């Protein structure tokens, strides 16, 4: 059983992006709590499996964030299923789940599966365009999404997704105040130890992606920023 409630920091690796073995080695020995594998565009079964094989020698939890049904690869320790709470297109809410359950429902190990409520906050990111996300406009909107995830849907995880853009810490705080049991993950635009620390004030766990491919040394420092905060 994964102890996701103890996680403070995860690195997110995109199967569509190139990464060296040395970089994988550094990331997996950085003190991060898990590696999340996921992306929005050009994600294939082969690319996902190849990345999993390179990560397997390390003893970290390896999680697949499922973004398309034809790139689901067995052998991960856990599977995060994004449910885009602010999707503007109905077909991005439950239709992929129904299709996936018809194909894989009898094969799933359910204790490895976590539904993540996604609130997409950066209008310019791929997932916002794909799902025609209704971007929140205020901290009140954010608190309502927090309550939707926690009190109404009772989801294990709410993921504030700012992919590529550093978000508003006040909004993250509002979500935190709207929730009791659901874990709060934040991802988007973290490019320094200080930003990692700031978002970790309110998020249970931060997700660091793009900076891995831009400046590995800075990416590695975000672990320290997240871990210094008392959980
Ligand atoms: C992307 O939230 C993650 O899905 C991380 O965002 O790539 O901007 O770090 P960045």
Boltz pocket constraint, residues with backbone or C-beta under 6 A from the ligand:
constraints:
  - pocket:
      binder: B
      contacts: [[A, 12], [A, 160], [A, 161], [A, 162], [A, 163], [A, 164], [A, 165], [A, 186], [A, 187], [A, 188], [A, 189], [A, 190], [A, 207], [A, 208], [A, 209], [A, 210], [A, 211]]
      max_distance: 6.0
